[in-house]
Amino acid sequence: MRKVAIVGLALALVPLGVGDPGLAQQRGTPRGELRIVDNYPLNWAWITWQVFEHLVEADPDGKLIPRLATGWQWLDDRTLEIKLRRNVKFQNGEKFEAEIVKLNWEENTRHVQPHLPGTYLNFKPGSKLEIVDTDTVRFSFPEPDGAALVKISLMHMASREFYRRVGWGEKHW
């Protein structure tokens, strides 16, 4: 455990330029690929939390705050409408919009167990996502779901290219 902590500290300090005063000035545009060598599920989960954005996240006090969403509104006890942030692009230049949210919803909900902590984070069968317009999506649930926003906060937003080239879920664990 001590070795892991030391390696982690070293990896955290190197990008900050500790040890080489000119290192910070030498950094250029990031290049290359992220290759997962150890596909242990918890490692994969840790990496995805550092790489992907989310519609909603919890702040340090546990309050849900907008990220790729600009806000949300419950239309009734089973219908949640989320407004999406405009002018956001993925690292490959692909535009973030309602179609991407729908793709991520479909990829997330098609897995039997998309969340490592447990199936209680899954949406109930019959839950749906509708595209209202380019910047708005509407979630409909078969019954009231007080945890819906928390579940949505766990849904990583990835580009089409990610799903074409990598994908995720049970087949990758």
C-alpha positions, -999 to +999 in steps of 0.1 A: +000+000+000+029+023+008+044+017-026+011+026-043+009+058-023+045+068-032+040+060-069+007+080-068+025+110-052+053+108-078+028+107-107+009+136-092+041+157-088+057+151-122+031+170-142+035+199-117+071+202-126+085+191-093+121+180-097+127+197-131+122+234-130+119+236-168+093+208-171+063+229-168+074+251-196+082+221-219+047+206-219+030+207-252-002+195-266-012+161-251-007+133-276-013+096-276-040+072-263-052+060-229-045+023-229-060+002-201-036-026-192-053-037-160-090-041-167-100-048-131-135-032-128-126-007-100-096+006-120-119+011-150-144+029-129-117+052-114-104+061-148-139+068-162-146+093-134-114+112-143-120+112-180-157+116-186-180+146-179-216+142-166-248+161-170-250+166-132-225+161-104-224+163-066-204+191-051-183+185-020-213+192+002-234+165-017-256+191-035-263+182-071-250+209-095-251+212-133-221+202-154-230+195-190-265+204-181-273+240-174-303+231-153-333+208-149-370+209-140-394+183-129-425+186-151-444+162-128-434+134-105-423+111-134-410+136-160-376+154-157-365+179-184-328+188-186-313+217-205-279+211-220-249+233-221-243+248-256-211+251-275-194+221-258-172+198-279-155+165-272-117+163-276-122+150-311-143+181-321-176+163-320-204+185-308-222+177-275-260+178-279-292+159-272-283+131-297-252+123-277-271+122-244-296+098-260-267+076-273-252+075-238-286+068-222-291+039-246-256+025-240-261+028-203-295+013-200-289-017-223-264-032-199-277-055-172-253-040-147-238-007-159-228+004-124-203-014-103-219-005-069-251-023-078-282-027-099-301-003-076-285+025-096-302+012-128-333+029-142-366+010-139-377-008-170-399+015-190-378+046-183-373+066-215-354+096-229-370+119-254-352+145-274-371+178-271-347+198-292-309+200-297-303+214-262-331+197-242-338+161-232-368+148-213-366+117-191-399+098-184-400+072-156-427+046-151-430+056-114-417+084-093-379+080-088-364+102-061-329+090-071-332+098-108-309+128-107-283+108-088-285+080-113-282+105-141-251+120-124-235+085-128-241+084-165-208+092-183-211+113-214-189+099-242-187+107-279-198+086-308-162+078-315-158+064-281-186+039-286-173+030-321-137+024-310-139+014-273-173+010-257-178-002-222-199-024-199-198-060-191-180-070-223-150-048-214-147-057-177 
